[in-house]
Amino acid sequence: MNSDRKPFDVLVVGAGPAGIAAAATAAECGARVGIIDDNPAPGGQIWRGESANRGGEPASWLVKLDHPNIQRLSGTRVFDHPAAHVLHAETAEGFLELSYQKLILATGARERFLPFPGWTLPNVMGAGGLQALVKCGLPIEGKRVVVAGTGPLLLAVASYLRKHGAEIPIICEQASRASLARFGLALLSQPQKIAQGLSLRRDLSGVPFVTQSWPIAAGGDGVIKDVRIRRGRITETIACDYLACGFHLVPNTELPALVGCRLRDGYVEVDNLARTSVADVFCAGEPTGIGGIELSLVEGQIAGATAAGRPEVAQKHARARTKLEAFVRALDRAFALRPELKKVPLPETIVCRCEDVTYARLKPHGSSRSAKLETRCGMGPCQGRVCGPATQFLFHWSPDSVRPPIFPTVLRNLAAMSCREAQHSGAMRGSQ
Amino acid sequence: MPELLTVTVNGRSVAVRAGATVAAAMMIAACDCRKSVSGEPRGPLCGMGICFECRAMIDGIPHRRSCQIVCVSGMEIRTDE
């Protein structure tokens, strides 16, 4: 337990690009920094499996975490915010209380999953999900992987899997060709992004990339064996070992919401210095808008400098940020979900995978709260992180309020949590 | 060749490369991670510790998210069978 330790000047939650940039910048500005991440190693999802001695851009950032002012806490998961300037977390060893002067939330994003018949079969995974497993030791050589869904991640994942020996029979993108063409035009001001896109196209030469196409069913007994896709007016069945399917990204806003940060259109509201609506709390990266790695690095540096009391350092990145923000809007427009996807689930299709709640059981409800009370939808261990974005799209339900613990934790930690909470509220009463 | 290590999944030995996660070991062993509340087989979905589909018993501790835990030589993994 670190309750006896001195509070961190700056505590960063999330060790992806935004969090790393924030921690490094705050440390360079002289702050004593802690950086927490749920994953076994820093890097976030995009730099999963990279290391400081591998070279390239990821290494040039990861090495900055060796700064003597930075304490790393990997394998550490925040589950509560019991009082201002305090977080509760768990590790494999147990309960951890962390206190801080300034908090930077760099909690990243997750894939959006949409239900279709058969999507609960083993080996139907997120696009980023399958890539993460391959980075973490799953051999993919010689396997047939259909890549489907929407967003730039599909091409990156397909290219990665192919380099590792997978056969990619097809990539299905639900957006229209016209929409992608507009996206291409919107990128003309950003040569780096165009270069990335062209290099992916080269890596994927010979792989059919079809637009206005999406999975309508996965077939198989106990494990996926084929996927039916809609492609314009026709449907076709494609044999595969894996279906890697994700519908772009949604921000992880559970912790920002618990801390009390105001959200707008599902994203954490920040000003040009990365300040949220809560004093001493900053936010950087995907939770403020899905904008990719360059924007995350810039926002991380802004948040790190501001939190360390050096707004003039933060100001230097303002122009870069404004330029990259155009990409956020272009992404949102280009990969907006088409309404036909709402008609894909059948009545018996499971929507909430934790509690096995079907589409037919959810449809009569008018809100996520009502569905939660009647069907347990969203009450399983993922706490609606998977089904929430799906029901938001399918039924226009707004997310239910966030309550602690924001991740399931063992009873021992809950006991420690309520004991500490009693102390915090006691301390507040005592000071009045 | 990367360094290999051995874990057991439901009592069977499985070789994985150093740094592999328990979720990868279960997939190599072709074992589903768990049975859902209605008895469906489930495997990993998100690969990043969000969805809880890959939870399994690791060294006697139940409900651990196998995609977030790196294999250690001799680790005993059990899935719902």
Interface residues (C-beta under 8 A of the other chain):
Chain A: D38 N39 P40 Q45 G49 G75 R77 R110 E111 F113 T120 L121 P122 N123 V124 M125 G126 G128 G129 L130 Q131 A132 L133 C136 G137 L138 P139 G222 V223 N252 I350 R353 C354 E355 D356 G380 P381 C382 R385 V386 P408
Chain B: V16 R17 G19 A20 T21 A23 A24 A25 M27 I28 D32 S36 V37 S38 E40 P41 R42 G43 P44 L45 C46 G47 M48 G49 I50 C51 F52 E53 R55 H63 C67 Q68 I69 V70 C71
